[in-house]
């Protein structure tokens, strides 16, 4: 049986090194009663809270501070769960791969649903394009892993951590400067994400092509 490498990520993002140092420092301090699957499944209530707080933000924009806190909390649990499983010898590598990344998609959907409550009606359609592009990055990672057994979630120096920071910055700008900011930023996010997806897809297919041609 081919060795499963879903827990071995290749490439790195801008914040990979400091994030790795924090994880290595934090994991031994987590109480033994907290298991890897507890952290993984935390994304479910976090996603629900993001939708609730996003709905409340349509009447009071300051609820977005709690949305940002939920995004931070999801980063914390998502960053620690895999390393905690290895540290505790849990052995849930395949389960962790499946649930972790499926719930990442649920988390992304929750954020966009939350934004739908405060986005101007004439720009809500852009959310579907953003979801399609961001979802395509995920699909590319999973298909590339199936073809190459190399799991890559960071592209062009940008990974899940950097994306979460972008969402938190957007929330902060909306709170400070008003709801129109998100409407103004969405087209640029969409354009840059599309360009990034084209570059990533081209590089990925070229790598897999070479693997076929030079086994």
Secondary structure as UniProt FT lines:
FT   TURN            6..7
FT   TURN            14..15
FT   HELIX           16..27
FT   TURN            28..29
FT   TURN            32..33
FT   HELIX           36..56
FT   TURN            57..59
FT   HELIX           61..63
FT   HELIX           64..88
FT   HELIX           93..116
FT   TURN            117..118
FT   HELIX           121..123
FT   HELIX           125..148
FT   TURN            156..157
FT   HELIX           160..177
FT   HELIX           180..213
//
